[in-house]
Amino acid sequence: MTQPVAIVTGASRGIGAHIADALQDNGYAVERGSRSTAPVTERAAVEAWVADIVARHGRIDLLVNNAGVIDAEVALADSDPDEWWATVETNVRGPYLMTRAVLPHLLATGRIVNINSGAAYKNYDIATAYNVSKGALARITSGLGLGPDRTVLTFDLAPGVVRTDMTEAMEAHRDRTEWTSPAEVTELLLAIARGELDTWSGRMVRAGTDTVASLQSQARAGLAENDRTLGLISWGDDDPLR
């Protein structure tokens, strides 16, 4: 049997390294992206890297868009415009370019996982570029992966708060004593890769809160159109925007 192939961006450290290791331990040939491999915001580099992967392996089974950065934890008025836009570029343009390059080569049974965040779904007044970018990423996920006419099975995986260089440097987590374990993240990731959570395509799942069993149970009970998606919350049944 031909070995399945996974691409993981931002895999040199942190959550990306844990994901890449778990996939490799479970039989995948893993292509690990980093700034030196292919900067995800550079179209030519991304397209050349993906073409090289296809030339060597002849297939792509899984894309994990993990590469991401966060801007300074300050209010929008105090933000640096260049840092703000660079954050959006990495977190939105990167997954866009990777997905666009991979789609023609992704097997019919292939999947895309976007590493997202609860910041996409909540209102925060600091690190606004990160929040905006993760909301946009959620829209990419639902646009590709939701509904009967979906393009490809696509998932938002929020890893919770894993202890990494990035999270340890954040003021928001300075006094944190409880962290999401990498194993909780990779458990959901591997279940998605195996096709055990396909009902959740287009939606967000969260490590540390969700388990494979709990997600499968909820799927059997039924998912409404907007469950675990980004959308407008109406004021009630008489809201004309419902």
Secondary structure, 3 states (H helix, E strand, C coil): CCCCEEEECCCCCHHHHHHHHHHHHCCCEEEECCCCCCCCCCHHHHHHHHHHHHHHHCCEEEEEECCCCCCCCCCHHHCCHHHHHHHHHHHHHHHHHHHHHHHHHEEEEEEEEEECCHHHCCCCCCCHHHHHHHHHHHHHHHHHHCCCCCCCEEEEEECCCECCHHHHCCHHHCCCCCCECHHHHHHHHHHHHCCCCHHHCCCEEEECCECHHHHHHHHHHCCCCCCCCCCCCCCCCCCCCC
